[in-house]
């Protein structure tokens, strides 16, 4: 069927099916990535013997994502989302296998190689939220994007909670310490790969690019809009918010471990620490994804910039909680939940702002740049977070991250000014 013959009802049906497939893929991806986030810092500290190096695990994930984001976006622009997402799953599968091998041979450098490949795979997974907007109408772009983001809640929350049963499975299989949960990651990644390869048809980006040559269809999808100032602000807001989230989250398992060992009058086992870390990260991931549809709908109704600023308010509340109540496990949990909520509001609205501020032909390139910068800034933040935590404590880490939140808030008028100045081509 040609794009000219494609009825509006057909387009809506294809979009609903696309969002459903992407959502299911995100459930599987969340299971796979949840274990990586929870265990990466602990494995790095264990294999390196230095807590200050634990942040390099999260840094390696984000460095891998940064390195792969633009190439995978270009790959998607040429061959479509289906093959790009599949390529990401393949990279992650190889990475998980290398991480297990690294734990077996007790090699910290090999661990980082595996985690980098997992990060490269996650760069492909991040494209799912943009794939949800390829065929979305302007009125529902934020909603459709947020549904795919929200679906990660199921797997993302389940992943950290699988740490304890994962260790049981790992022991039964004779796997190295702290790697049992990666069995679930391998299975989930393989299922996601098959899902995208078989079911994501027609490819949403390739169809959108064909429709961009049809003037009436192009206008319906907002494909001719170009607002470069707003797009640049969206990239900055998304990458900055992600850096704040990643840097604080990366050091939370180490901080909780130190707190547990320092509790006077209480005997703390490794299982207790693993359970505490899994619960806290699970609640954080629930905050990241659980209310994303609400933020998506709000961004459609209130406007993208307002919801980005709502995200900064939530991030501020999180960091202040970390500063003043970060030596209490309950305070850390509250801070991590607010951290996830702030990230969700800022990234959902920021991604929608970026998409609607770019033409269809520009979107893959700008989306790749956004994902690359998002991962790169988070990698730097996570790497430095270990040093900040060691020297200034958890409160000092929160105060440092607050600087980025202030900058995103202060520069928000640029997005509104850019949107008002740029005309929509006819």
C-alpha positions in Angstrom: 0.0 0.0 0.0 1.3 3.4 -1.0 1.4 6.3 1.5 -1.1 8.2 -0.6 -3.6 5.3 -0.4 -3.0 4.8 3.4 -6.2 5.8 5.2 -6.1 7.7 8.5 -7.6 4.7 10.2 -4.9 2.4 8.8 -2.2 4.8 10.1 -3.8 4.8 13.5 -4.0 1.0 13.5 -0.3 0.7 12.5 0.7 3.2 15.2 -1.3 1.3 17.9 0.4 -1.9 16.9 3.8 -0.3 16.8 3.4 1.1 20.3 2.2 -2.2 21.6 5.3 -4.1 20.2 7.7 -1.4 21.4 6.1 -1.6 24.9 6.5 -5.3 25.1 10.1 -5.0 24.0 10.7 -2.5 26.7 9.3 -4.9 29.3 11.9 -7.4 28.3 14.6 -4.7 28.0 13.8 -3.5 31.5 14.4 -6.9 33.0 17.7 -7.2 31.3 18.9 -3.7 32.1 17.6 -3.7 35.7 20.1 -6.4 36.8 23.0 -4.5 35.1 22.2 -1.3 36.9 21.8 -2.9 40.3 24.9 -5.2 40.1 27.3 -3.2 38.0 28.6 -1.0 40.8 28.8 -4.0 43.3 30.7 -6.2 40.8 33.1 -3.3 39.9 33.8 -2.7 43.6 34.3 -6.4 44.2 36.6 -7.1 41.2 38.6 -3.9 41.5 38.9 -3.9 45.3 38.3 -0.1 45.4 34.9 1.5 46.0 36.1 4.7 44.3 36.2 2.7 41.0 32.7 1.4 41.4 31.2 4.3 39.5 33.1 3.1 36.4 30.6 0.3 35.9 27.7 2.8 35.3 30.1 5.1 33.5 31.0 2.2 31.1 27.3 1.5 30.4 26.7 5.2 29.5 30.0 5.5 27.6 28.9 2.5 25.5 25.6 4.0 24.9 27.2 7.3 23.9 29.5 5.7 21.5 26.7 3.7 19.8 23.9 6.2 19.8 24.8 8.2 16.7 25.9 5.1 14.6 22.7 3.3 15.5 20.6 6.4 14.8 22.2 6.6 11.3 21.6 2.9 10.9 18.0 3.4 11.8 17.7 6.3 9.3 18.9 4.0 6.5 17.6 0.6 7.4 14.8 1.4 9.9 14.0 0.9 13.6 13.5 -2.8 13.3 17.1 -3.7 12.4 18.5 -1.0 14.6 16.7 -2.3 17.7 17.8 -5.9 16.8 21.4 -4.8 16.5 21.2 -3.3 20.0 19.9 -6.5 21.4 22.8 -8.5 19.8 25.3 -6.1 21.4 23.7 -6.5 24.8 23.7 -10.3 24.6 27.4 -10.4 23.8 28.0 -7.9 26.7 26.2 -9.9 29.3 28.2 -13.0 28.3 31.4 -11.1 28.7 30.4 -9.8 32.2 29.7 -13.3 33.4 33.1 -14.4 32.0 34.8 -11.4 33.8 33.3 -12.4 37.1 34.5 -15.9 36.6 38.1 -15.0 35.8 38.1 -12.1 38.3 39.1 -9.5 35.7 38.0 -5.8 36.2 39.1 -4.7 32.7 37.1 -7.5 31.1 34.1 -6.5 33.2 34.3 -3.0 31.8 34.4 -4.3 28.2 31.2 -6.3 28.8 29.4 -3.4 30.5 30.4 -1.1 27.6 28.8 -3.6 25.1 25.7 -3.7 27.3 25.6 0.1 27.2 25.9 0.0 23.4 22.9 -2.3 23.3 21.0 0.0 25.6 21.6 2.8 23.0 19.5 0.7 20.6 16.9 0.2 23.3 16.6 3.9 24.0 15.5 4.4 20.4 12.2 2.7 21.3 10.8 5.9 22.8 11.6 7.8 19.6 10.2 4.9 17.4 6.9 5.5 19.2 6.8 9.0 17.9 7.7 8.2 14.2 4.0 7.9 13.2 2.4 9.6 16.2 0.1 12.6 15.7 1.1 15.9 17.3 -1.8 15.7 19.8 -0.7 12.3 21.1 3.1 12.3 20.7 3.8 12.7 24.4 1.3 10.1 25.3 2.5 7.5 22.9 6.2 8.1 23.8 5.4 7.8 27.5 3.5 4.6 27.1 6.6 2.9 25.8 8.7 4.5 28.5 6.1 3.4 31.1 6.2 -0.2 29.9 9.8 -0.4 31.1 8.4 -0.2 34.7 7.4 -3.9 34.6 10.8 -5.2 33.7 12.8 -2.4 35.4 11.2 -3.0 38.7 11.3 -6.8 38.4 15.0 -6.7 37.4 16.4 -5.4 40.8 14.0 -7.7 42.7 15.4 -10.6 40.9 18.8 -10.1 42.6 18.1 -12.5 45.4 16.5 -15.3 43.4 19.1 -14.7 40.8 21.8 -15.6 43.3 20.0 -18.8 44.1 19.8 -19.7 40.4 23.5 -18.7 40.0 24.6 -20.9 42.9 22.6 -23.8 41.4 24.3 -23.3 38.1 27.7 -22.8 39.6 27.9 -19.2 38.4 30.3 -16.6 39.9 29.1 -14.5 42.8 26.7 -11.6 41.9 26.1 -12.9 38.3 23.0 -15.2 38.8 20.6 -12.5 37.7 22.3 -12.2 34.4 20.6 -15.5 33.4 17.3 -13.5 33.3 19.0 -10.8 31.3 20.2 -13.3 28.7 16.7 -14.7 28.3 15.0 -11.4 28.2 17.4 -9.9 25.6 17.0 -12.9 23.3 13.2 -12.7 23.5 13.3 -9.0 22.7 15.5 -9.6 19.7 13.1 -12.1 18.2 10.1 -9.8 18.9 11.6 -6.8 17.1 12.9 -8.8 14.2 9.6 -10.7 13.5 6.8 -8.3 14.6 7.9 -4.7 14.0 6.4 -4.5 10.5 5.9 -2.1 8.8 8.9 -0.3 10.1 7.6 3.0 11.7 10.6 5.2 10.7 10.8 4.0 7.1 7.1 4.5 6.7 7.4 8.0 8.2 10.2 8.9 5.9 8.1 7.8 2.9 5.2 9.8 4.2 7.5 12.9 4.5 7.5 13.2 0.7 3.7 13.5 0.7 2.8 17.1 1.6 -0.5 16.4 3.3 0.8 13.4 5.2 3.9 15.4 6.2 1.8 18.2 7.7 -0.4 15.7 9.7 2.7 14.3 11.5 4.3 17.7 12.0 7.1 16.5 9.7 8.0 20.0 8.3 8.5 21.7 11.6 12.1 22.9 12.4 12.8 24.8 15.6 16.5 24.4 16.2 16.7 26.5 19.4 14.0 24.5 21.1 15.7 21.3 19.8 19.0 22.3 21.3 17.4 23.1 24.7 15.6 19.8 24.6 18.9 18.0 24.1 20.5 19.9 27.0 17.5 19.3 29.3 17.4 15.6 28.6 21.1 15.0 28.9 21.5 17.1 32.0 18.6 15.5 33.8 19.9 12.1 32.9 23.4 13.0 34.2 21.9 14.0 37.5 19.9 10.8 37.8 22.8 8.5 36.7 25.4 10.0 39.0 23.3 9.8 42.2 21.8 6.4 41.3 25.2 4.9 40.5 26.6 5.6 44.0 23.5 4.7 46.0 24.3 1.0 46.2 27.7 1.8 47.6 26.3 4.4 50.0 23.7 1.9 51.3 26.3 -0.8 51.7 28.4 1.6 53.8 25.4 2.5 55.9 24.5 -1.1 56.5 28.0 -2.0 57.6 28.1 1.1 59.9 24.8 0.4 61.7 25.8 -0.1 65.4 24.3 -3.0 67.3 23.1 -4.8 64.1 24.6 -7.8 62.4 24.3 -7.2 58.6 24.8 -10.0 56.1 25.5 -9.7 52.4 22.0 -10.9 51.7 20.6 -8.1 53.8 22.6 -5.5 51.8 21.6 -7.1 48.5 17.9 -7.0 49.5 18.2 -3.3 50.6 19.9 -2.3 47.4 17.4 -4.2 45.3 14.4 -2.6 47.1 15.8 0.9 46.8 16.7 0.6 43.2 13.4 -1.1 42.4 11.5 1.8 43.9 13.7 4.2 42.0 13.0 2.5 38.7 9.3 2.5 39.6 9.6 6.3 40.0 11.4 6.6 36.7 8.7 4.8 34.7 5.5 4.4 36.7 4.1 7.8 36.1 5.5 8.5 32.7 2.1 8.3 31.0 0.9 11.1 33.3 3.9 13.2 32.4 3.3 12.4 28.7 -0.3 13.5 28.8 0.6 16.6 30.8 3.2 17.5 28.2 0.6 17.2 25.5 -1.8 19.5 27.5 0.5 21.9 29.4 3.3 22.1 26.9 6.7 20.4 26.8 8.8 23.1 28.6 6.4 23.3 31.6 6.8 19.6 32.2 10.5 19.8 31.8 10.5 22.4 34.6 8.2 20.2 36.7 10.9 17.5 36.3 13.6 20.0 37.6 11.4 20.7 40.6 11.2 17.0 41.5 14.9 16.6 41.0 15.5 19.5 43.3 13.3 17.8 46.0 15.3 14.6 45.5 18.7 16.2 45.9 17.6 18.2 48.9 16.4 15.0 50.5 19.7 13.3 49.8 21.6 16.3 51.3 19.5 16.5 54.5 18.3 12.9 55.0 20.8 10.8 53.1 22.2 9.0 56.1 18.9 7.3 56.7 17.8 4.3 54.5 14.3 5.7 54.3 15.6 9.1 53.3 17.6 7.5 50.6 14.6 5.6 49.3 12.5 8.8 49.2 15.3 10.6 47.4 15.6 7.8 44.8 11.9 7.8 44.2 11.8 11.6 43.6 14.9 11.3 41.5 13.1 8.8 39.2 10.0 11.0 39.0 12.0 14.0 38.1 14.0 12.1 35.4 10.7 10.8 34.0 9.1 14.2 33.6 12.1 15.8 32.1 13.0 13.1 29.7 9.5 12.3 28.4 8.7 16.0 27.8 12.2 16.7 26.5 12.1 13.8 24.0 8.7 15.0 22.7 10.0 18.6 22.4 13.0 17.4 20.4 10.9 15.3 18.1 8.3 18.0 17.3 11.1 20.6 16.9 12.7 18.7 14.1 11.6 17.6 10.6 11.2 13.9 9.8 14.5 13.8 7.9 16.4 15.6 10.8 14.9 13.5 13.6 17.1 10.4 13.5 20.3 12.5 13.5 19.2 14.8 16.3 17.8 11.9 18.3 21.1 10.2 18.0 23.0 13.3 19.1 20.6 13.6 22.1 21.1 10.0 23.2 24.9 10.2 22.7 25.2 13.4 24.8 22.8 12.1 27.4 24.9 9.0 27.8 28.2 10.8 27.6 27.3 13.4 30.3 25.9 10.6 32.5 29.2 8.6 32.0 31.2 11.5 33.2 28.9 12.2 36.1 28.9 8.6 37.2 32.7 8.4 37.0 33.1 11.5 39.0 30.4 10.5 41.4 32.6 7.8 43.0 35.3 10.4 43.8 32.7 12.9 45.1 31.1 10.3 47.3 34.4 9.2 48.7 35.5 12.7 49.6 32.3 14.6 50.3 29.7 12.0 51.1 26.2 11.4 49.8 25.1 14.9 50.7 28.0 16.4 48.8 27.0 14.4 45.8 23.5 15.8 45.9 24.7 19.4 46.2 27.0 18.9 43.2 24.2 17.5 41.0 22.0 20.4 42.0 24.1 22.8 39.9 23.0 21.0 36.7 19.3 21.3 37.7 19.7 25.1 38.3 21.3 25.5 34.8 18.4 23.6 33.1 15.9 25.7 34.8 17.7 29.0 34.1 18.0 28.3 30.4 14.4 27.2 29.8 13.3 30.7 28.3 15.5 29.9 25.3 13.2 27.1 24.3 10.1 29.3 24.4 11.9 32.1 22.5 13.1 29.7 19.8 9.7 28.3 19.4 8.1 31.7 18.9 10.7 32.9 16.4 10.7 29.9 14.0 8.0 29.6 11.4 6.5 26.4 10.2 7.2 25.8 6.5 4.1 25.4 4.3 
